[in-house]
Amino acid sequence: PIGELIEAWQGYSAELTAGPIEVALVSYPSTYDAIIEGIEWGMLLSTVSTMLAFVVLVALLRNVRQLVLVAANIVCTIGATLSVLYPVATYVMDVNVCAPAFLVAVALAMSIDYSLFLLTRFNEELLILGRLPRDAVGVALATQGHTVITSGATLALCYASMLILPTSTITSMAVGAAIAVMLSVFIVLSLTPALLLAAPRFFTSGRLLGLSLDGTPFESEPADL
C-alpha cells in the first residue's frame, strides 16, 4: 500500500510540475533509495580512484613491488576501522548508513597518502644517498614519520570537532573518519617498516620496475665462469 501511494503521488507531482510550480515528492523510502544510490556511486568512484592512484604510485616510486605495502596498509586500515566502528555502533551510538562508505574513502586516501610520504623518503635514502635498508627505514620514520603524525592528528581533531553538531548523520561520519585517520597513521608507521625490514631485498629490487625475479625464490643464480 505504501509503494502504491508513493507511485500515485509521484504521478500527481509530475502532472503539477508541468505548470509554473515545481512539485517534488519527499519520503523516507525515496530518500533512502537516493542515499543507497549515492553510496554505490561513491564506492565505484573510490574503486576507480584507487586504480588511478596505483598508476601514479608506480610512476613516483618506480617499483611495482612496493604497491604491496600500500595495498596492505589499505586493507589493514579498512579492516581495523570497521572492527572498531562495529562495537561503537552496537553499544555507544547510532551509526548512519553513510558512515562506512565515507570511512572507506578516508582510509583509502590517508593510507595511500601516508604510504607515499614514507616510501618516497625511504627510496631517496636508499637509492640516492646509498644507505642500507635498515638505516633508510630509520631516517624515513624520523623525518616523514613526524609529518604523518602531525597531519593525522590535525585531521582527526578536525573530524572530532564535528561531534558538536546535533545530527547523527554528521557525528557518525565524523567518528568513523577520525578512527580511520588515526588507525591509518598507526598502521602505515608500523606495518610498512616491519615489511620493509622483513624482506628488504624483495621490496628494494627495482630492476624493470620490480617486475624481475630479483629477490624472489625463483631468482636465477649467475652462471659460473
C-alpha positions as CSV (number, residue, x, y, z in Angstrom):
1,P,0.0,0.0,0.0
2,I,2.8,2.5,0.8
3,G,4.5,1.7,-2.5
4,E,1.3,2.3,-4.4
5,L,0.7,5.6,-2.6
6,I,4.2,6.8,-3.4
7,E,3.7,5.9,-7.1
8,A,0.4,7.7,-7.1
9,W,1.9,10.8,-5.5
10,Q,4.8,10.7,-7.9
11,G,2.4,10.8,-10.9
12,Y,0.4,13.6,-9.3
13,S,3.6,15.6,-8.7
14,A,4.7,15.0,-12.3
15,E,1.4,16.5,-13.5
16,L,1.7,19.6,-11.3
17,T,5.3,20.1,-12.4
18,A,4.2,20.7,-15.9
19,G,2.9,24.1,-14.8
20,P,4.8,27.1,-13.4
21,I,5.1,25.3,-10.0
22,E,7.6,22.5,-9.4
23,V,6.4,19.8,-7.0
24,A,8.7,17.1,-5.7
25,L,7.8,14.1,-3.5
26,V,9.9,13.6,-0.4
27,S,9.5,10.4,1.6
28,Y,11.7,8.1,3.7
29,P,11.8,5.3,1.1
30,S,12.8,7.7,-1.7
31,T,15.4,9.4,0.5
32,Y,16.8,6.0,1.5
33,D,17.0,4.9,-2.1
34,A,18.8,8.1,-3.0
35,I,21.3,7.5,-0.2
36,I,22.0,3.9,-1.3
37,E,22.4,5.1,-4.9
38,G,24.9,7.7,-3.7
39,I,26.8,5.2,-1.7
40,E,27.1,2.8,-4.6
41,W,28.4,5.6,-6.8
42,G,30.8,6.7,-4.1
43,M,32.2,3.1,-3.8
44,L,32.5,3.0,-7.6
45,L,34.4,6.3,-7.6
46,S,36.6,5.1,-4.8
47,T,37.5,1.9,-6.8
48,V,38.3,3.9,-9.9
49,S,40.3,6.4,-7.9
50,T,42.3,3.7,-6.2
51,M,43.3,2.2,-9.5
52,L,44.4,5.6,-10.8
53,A,46.3,6.2,-7.6
54,F,48.2,3.0,-8.0
55,V,49.2,4.0,-11.5
56,V,50.5,7.3,-10.1
57,L,52.3,5.4,-7.3
58,V,54.1,3.3,-9.8
59,A,55.3,6.4,-11.7
60,L,56.5,8.0,-8.5
61,L,58.0,5.0,-6.7
62,R,59.2,3.2,-9.9
63,N,58.8,-0.1,-8.1
64,V,55.6,-2.3,-8.5
65,R,56.5,-4.4,-5.5
66,Q,56.1,-1.5,-3.1
67,L,52.4,-1.4,-4.1
68,V,52.1,-4.5,-2.0
69,L,53.0,-2.3,1.0
70,V,50.4,0.3,0.1
71,A,47.7,-2.4,-0.5
72,A,48.5,-4.0,2.8
73,N,48.1,-0.6,4.6
74,I,44.8,0.0,2.9
75,V,43.3,-3.4,3.7
76,C,44.5,-3.4,7.3
77,T,43.3,0.2,7.9
78,I,39.8,-0.5,6.5
79,G,39.5,-3.8,8.4
80,A,40.7,-2.3,11.7
81,T,38.4,0.7,11.3
82,L,35.3,-1.4,10.6
83,S,36.3,-3.6,13.6
84,V,36.4,-0.6,15.9
85,L,33.3,1.0,14.5
86,Y,31.2,-2.1,14.9
87,P,31.2,-2.1,18.7
88,V,30.8,1.7,18.7
89,A,27.6,1.3,16.6
90,T,26.4,-1.5,18.8
91,Y,26.9,-0.1,22.2
92,V,27.7,3.6,22.0
93,M,25.9,5.5,19.3
94,D,23.8,5.1,16.2
95,V,25.8,5.0,13.0
96,N,24.3,6.3,9.8
97,V,24.4,4.1,6.7
98,C,26.6,6.6,5.0
99,A,29.4,6.3,7.6
100,P,31.0,3.0,6.4
101,A,31.3,4.3,2.8
102,F,32.8,7.6,4.0
103,L,35.3,6.0,6.3
104,V,36.4,3.6,3.5
105,A,37.1,6.6,1.3
106,V,39.0,8.3,4.1
107,A,41.0,5.2,4.8
108,L,41.9,4.8,1.1
109,A,43.1,8.4,0.8
110,M,45.1,8.5,4.0
111,S,46.7,5.1,3.6
112,I,47.9,6.0,0.0
113,D,49.0,9.5,1.0
114,Y,51.0,8.4,4.1
115,S,52.5,5.4,2.4
116,L,53.7,7.7,-0.4
117,F,55.3,10.0,2.2
118,L,57.2,7.2,3.9
119,L,58.2,5.2,0.8
120,T,59.4,8.3,-1.1
121,R,61.8,9.2,1.6
122,F,62.9,5.6,2.0
123,N,63.7,5.3,-1.7
124,E,65.6,8.6,-1.6
125,E,67.8,7.5,1.3
126,L,68.3,4.1,-0.3
127,L,68.9,4.9,-3.9
128,I,70.3,8.4,-3.9
129,L,72.2,8.5,-0.6
130,G,73.2,4.9,-0.7
131,R,72.1,3.9,2.8
132,L,71.3,0.4,3.9
133,P,67.6,-0.6,4.1
134,R,67.7,-0.6,7.9
135,D,69.2,2.9,8.0
136,A,66.9,4.2,5.3
137,V,63.8,3.0,7.3
138,G,65.1,4.7,10.4
139,V,65.6,8.0,8.6
140,A,62.2,7.8,6.9
141,L,60.5,7.3,10.2
142,A,62.4,10.1,11.9
143,T,61.6,12.6,9.2
144,Q,58.4,11.7,7.3
145,G,57.0,10.0,10.4
146,H,56.7,13.4,12.1
147,T,54.8,14.7,9.1
148,V,52.4,11.8,9.0
149,I,51.7,12.0,12.8
150,T,51.1,15.8,12.6
151,S,48.9,15.5,9.6
152,G,46.9,12.6,11.1
153,A,46.4,14.4,14.4
154,T,45.2,17.5,12.7
155,L,42.7,15.7,10.6
156,A,41.5,13.6,13.5
157,L,41.0,16.7,15.5
158,C,39.0,18.4,12.7
159,Y,36.7,15.4,12.3
160,A,36.3,15.2,16.1
161,S,35.2,18.8,16.2
162,M,32.2,17.8,14.1
163,L,30.8,15.9,17.0
164,I,29.3,19.1,18.4
165,L,26.8,19.2,15.5
166,P,23.4,17.8,16.7
167,T,22.8,15.4,13.8
168,S,23.5,11.7,14.0
169,T,24.5,11.5,10.3
170,I,27.4,14.0,10.7
171,T,28.5,12.7,14.0
172,S,28.7,9.1,13.0
173,M,30.6,10.0,9.8
174,A,32.9,12.1,11.9
175,V,33.6,9.3,14.3
176,G,34.3,6.9,11.5
177,A,36.6,9.3,9.7
178,A,38.5,10.1,12.9
179,I,39.0,6.4,13.7
180,A,40.2,5.8,10.1
181,V,42.7,8.6,10.2
182,M,44.2,7.5,13.5
183,L,44.4,3.9,12.5
184,S,46.0,4.7,9.1
185,V,48.7,6.7,10.9
186,F,49.4,3.8,13.2
187,I,49.3,1.1,10.5
188,V,51.5,3.0,8.0
189,L,54.1,3.8,10.6
190,S,54.2,0.2,11.9
191,L,53.3,-2.2,9.2
192,T,55.3,-0.5,6.4
193,P,58.7,-0.5,8.2
194,A,58.1,-4.0,9.5
195,L,57.5,-5.4,6.0
196,L,60.5,-3.4,4.6
197,L,62.8,-4.9,7.2
198,A,61.3,-8.4,6.9
199,A,62.0,-8.6,3.1
200,P,64.4,-5.7,2.3
201,R,65.8,-7.2,-0.9
202,F,62.4,-8.0,-2.3
203,F,61.0,-4.5,-1.8
204,T,64.1,-2.7,-2.8
205,S,64.8,-4.5,-6.0
206,G,63.7,-2.0,-8.7
207,R,65.1,-3.6,-11.8
208,L,62.4,-3.5,-14.6
209,L,60.2,-1.5,-12.1
210,G,60.3,-4.5,-9.8
211,L,58.9,-6.9,-12.4
212,S,62.0,-9.1,-12.4
213,L,62.6,-12.2,-10.3
214,D,65.3,-10.5,-8.2
215,G,64.9,-11.1,-4.5
216,T,62.4,-14.0,-5.0
217,P,62.9,-17.7,-4.6
218,F,62.8,-18.0,-8.4
219,E,65.8,-15.8,-9.0
220,S,68.3,-17.4,-11.3
221,E,71.8,-17.7,-10.0
222,P,74.6,-16.2,-12.2
223,A,76.4,-18.8,-14.2
224,D,79.9,-19.8,-13.0
225,L,82.7,-18.6,-15.4
